[in-house]
Amino acid sequence: MTTALTIRTDGALDFLSLGALVHRLDPGVIPFRKARSCAVHVSGGEFNCAANLSDAFGMRTGIATAMVKYPIGDLIGGQVRTMGVTPYYKLFEHDGVRGPNMATVYSDRGFGVRGPMVFYNRSNEAAAQLKPGDFDWTSIFAPGVRWFHTGGIFAALSETTADLIVEAMREAKKRGTVTSFDLNYREKLWSASGGLARAQSVLGRIVENVDVLVGNEEDLQKGLGIRGPQVAARSKLDPSAFFAMMDDVLARYKDMKVVATTLREVHSTNRHTWGAVAWVAGQTFVSPTCELDVYDRVGGGDGFASGFFYGLMTGESPEQAVRLGWAHGALLTTFPGDTTMATLDQVRAFATGGSARIQR
């Protein structure tokens, strides 16, 4: 079955992302107000996809981003190297006092009936200072890039980051590179940078250049101003409301080829029911569902996106691509941190009905 995507088979990079690198402080199940120690995870929605595709799926990936020359930058850059992602850095000097800084995300895991708490320190963030002209896209894309990806969190950081996204996407389209965008609507970020009206204006301008969109019903409604579904969903796992919105998405963005999202029913912080869906060139695909015992939920959506992208890039059927994304996203919630520790064999086994039986 065709996906209506024309994906290059050549290129120095399979996948290039544009976004902000961050470090996440994680006190585990202890709330921050009582925490005495934290694990440090390197993250960023765009980086997570590049890291996952490199580490679990063996693809050649890169990230264009800001990097500050100070010890936190060294820590983050080390993890970029560890995950096998090629960096394209715009370098910033730190003044020793005020920055610019690599952003910090604070996220405890919650437990049981107590949900996770997430908040940010993105004050004087280097990535927010990125602007058109900071990257030589002609040189970056010239050796060949098969797939280009970015997201709504990066778009929300400043006036200039959205312009940079559009600049990069236009170069990608000229080069025959598939473009994808994760709406990732975050109300706290957009409230700090202009509110709902600005979010819809900025994201709408970006999505005009997008082939593959990742986003759930709330992302589509709040991020793009798409009207809510006329069909009421029976549960969080019912895809009918999501699919009912596709006509309105396509009426506004006629060149859109793929829209996909995860489905999650949260029973408690550590117990979820998990699924995924995709609209591909007019046809709909739904994953199986499974019960998740969640260790760390952060990054599960990026885990789905990267597995789904891998399936499309390697010529799998849309149904199998959804299964691969669903399986990888599920596995990612069983690891600490935001990026994968899974292997491709584990992903494929789970996608075809694998279980948690011991592997000998």
N, C-alpha and C positions, 0 to 999 in steps of 0.2 A: 504494500500500500504506500502511495506517495505521501511525503510530508509537505510537499510544495516548497521545501527548502532546497536550495542549491548549495551544497557544502563542498568547499574546495577539498581536493585530496592531497594537495601539495602545500608546502609552507614550512618555514623554520619553526613556527609555533603552532600547536594545535589550538591554543586557547590563550587569550590575553585579557586581563581585567584591568579596570581603572577604578581606584577607590582609596579609602583611607585605611592605613594600618593602625590598629589600636592594641593596647594591652588591657586585659580583663583581670581584675583582682577578685578572687573567689575564696571566701572563707568557708566554703562547704555549706553545711546545714546551719551554721551559726549566723544569726543576723549581724549586720555590720555594727550595730550599736553595742554588741557584746563581743565582737571578734578581737582576737589577739594575734592571729596569723592568717595569711592568705596565700593561696597558690596564684601563680601568674600565668595566664594563657594569652598567646598572641592570636589576634582575631581581626575581624573586619569582613563584612559579608562578601565583598568581592574577592578578598584574599582567600577566604575559606574555600570558595569554589576552585580557585587556581591551585591551592594546596591539596585539596581532595583529589582533583583530577590528576595531579602529579603523583602523589604518594600512593593512593589506592589503585588508580586506573592506568598508571604508567604513561601519561600523556605529557607532552612538552608544553609547559605553561609559563606565563610571565605576568608581572603586575607593574603597572605604571602608578606611582604614588609619591608622596612626600616622605622624606627621611631627615630627621634631625641628628646632627652630629653631637651626641652626648650619650651617657651610659644606657639610658632607656632605649635609645635608637640602636645601640649595639645589641642589646638583648633581643629586640624585635627583629633586627636584620639577621641575627643568628638563626632564628626560627624560620625565616624566609629561606635561608640557605638549606637548613635541615629538611625542609619539605620539598626541596628541589625546584623551587620557583625562581625564574630569572627576573631580577629586579631592574626596573627602569626608574631611577630615583631623580627627583628634583631635590637637591640637598639644601638644607637650612642650617645655619649656625645658631647654637643656643647661647644666650647672653649670660648664662649662669644664674639668673634670677627669675626673669619673667617668661622666658621661652624664646622662640616658639616651641611648643610642646608636641609630643606624641600623645594622643588622646587616651584618657583612662575611662574604662567602663567598670562599674562596681556591680556585681551580681552575685547575691547568695542563692543557694539552690532551693530554699524552702524545704518543707517536709510534710507529707500527709496533707492535712487540711490547711497548712500555712503555705501560701504560694510564694514563688521566688520574687525578690525585689530587685529591680534594675534602675540605676541612675548613672549619671555621666559627669565627667569633668572634661569638657571640650573647649575650655577657655584658652584663647590664643593658640589654637590648634594649627599646626603647620599645613595639614591637608586642606583646611578651609581657605588657605591663601593661594592654593593652586588656581591657575587661570589659563585661558587660551594663550598659546605660544610657549608654554613651559616645557612641552615635549615636542620633539621632532617626529611627528607622526609619519611623515614621508619615509624617514629612515627606519622607523620601527616596523612599519607595515611592508616596506619594500621586499624583505626576504620571504614574505608570505605569512599571513595569519589566517587561520581557518575560521576562528570564532572569536568575537569580541563581546565582553560582558561588563556591565556596571549596574548601579542600583540607586534606589531612592534615598538611602541614608546619606550617601556621598552628595547627592543632588541637594539635600537639605542644608548642607553645611554653610553655604555662602552664596552670594549672587554669582560669583565667578565659577564655582564648581559646576553648576548647571551648564554654563556656556562652554566649559571645557568638555563636558560630556557630549554636547552637540557637535563640537568641533571634531572630536575623535570619531563619533559615529558617522559623520559625513565622510571622513577619510576611509573608514572601514567599508562603507557602502560602495565607494568608488573602486575599492580594491576587490570587490566580490566576497567580502567577509560577512558571515552571518552575524547579526547583532542581537543581543539579548539584554533584558533589563528586568531586575527584580524590584517591584514597586516598594516592598518593605516599608509601608507607611508607618511612621513612628510619630505619634501625636506630640510627644514631648519635644522632639527635634523641630518639627514644623511650627509648633507654638512659639518656639524661641527664634524663629527666622521668618516670620510673616504670616503664620496662620494658614487656615484651610484654603483661602482664596489663592494665596501665593503658591501653595502646594499644587493645586490643580492646574494653575497656569504653567508652572515650571514643568511638572511631570507630563502634562499634555503635549508640550512642545518637544520634549525628549521622545515620547512614545511614538510620535510621527515617524521616527527613524528606526523603529524596532521591528524585528522579524519574530522574535520569540519573547513572550511576556510571562513572567512569573508573578502571581498575585492572587489572593483570595477575594471573596466577595467584598469584605470591608476595604481592602486595598483598592479595588476597582471603584467602589462607591466614593470613598473619601479622597483617594489619591487622584482619580481621574474624573470624578463627578458623574460616573455612569449611574443611571437610576437603578434603584434596588430591584431585585427579582420580583416578578409578578406571581411566581410560584413559591409557596412557603415550603421550606425544607422541613422534613420530618425529624431530622436530627442533624448534628454537626457532621455526620458521615454521609448524609444524603447529598449527592452531587447535583440534583435536579435544579436547585436554585442557582448554582454556579453556571451550569450549562444554559439556563434560561437567560443569562445576561450576555451571552456571546453575540446575539444579533445586534445588541446595542453597541458592544465593543467594535464589531466589524463595521457597523454603520459609520462610526467615527474614524476608525483606523482601517481603511480598506486593504492595506498591504499586510496586515497582521496575518501570520501563518500558523502560529502555535500559541496557545495560552494554557498554563498548567499551574497547579497548586497542590498543597497538601491538605488533608482533612484530619482533624484531630478532635476527639472527644476527651476532655480532661475529667477524669473521675476523682483524682487526687493529684497532688504534685508528682507523685511517683508512679501513678497508674494511668496510662492513656490508652485509648483505642486509636489506631493509626491507619490512615489510608492516603491515597493520592489520585488525582484525576488530570486528564489533559483533553483539550480540544485541539485537534490537529487537522487542518485543511478540511473542515466541515464535518469530521467524524469525532466521536467521543470515546474515551478510553478510561476505564476505572480499574484501579489496582485491587488486589485482595485487601482485607483488613486484618490487623493483628493486635493483640494486647501487648503493650509495652510496659516493662518495669524500668522506669526512667532513672538513670543515674545523674545525667546532666542534660537538660533539654536544649540548652543554647547551641545553635548551629544545626539543628535537625532539618530546618528548611533549606539551608545551604547544602546539606548532605543530600536531600532529595534533588535539588537543582543540578548538582554536579553529576549525580548518577544518571539523571534524565538526559542531560546534555551529552554525556558519554555514549549513551545508547543511540542517540540521534547521529552523533559524529561517526560512529562505527558501523552505521548501516543497519542497526537493529530495527525491527518493526516498532511503530509507535507504542503498541501494547507492551512489548518487552522493554522499551525505553522507560515507560512509566513504572514497570515492575522493578527495574534496576534502581531507579531513583527512590522508589518506595522502600526497597530493601536497604539501600545505603543510608537513607535518612533514619530508618529504624535502628540500624546498627550504631550509627553515630551517637544516638542518645544513651548508649551503654558505656561510653567512654568519658573520662574527664576532659574538659576543654572543648574548644569550638571546632577543631579540625579532626580529620579522620585518623583512626588507628586500625581500620579494617583492611582486609586484603580483597583483591578482586575475586578470588575463589570463594571467600565468605559471602560476598555480595551476591554472586551468581547462585550459590547454594541456597541462600535465603529467598532469593527471587523465584526460585523454582520449587519452593515448599520446604526448605531446610528447617531444622529445629535446633534446639539448644542442647541436644545430646552431645556428650563428650566426643571430641574428635581424636582418635587414637592412630 
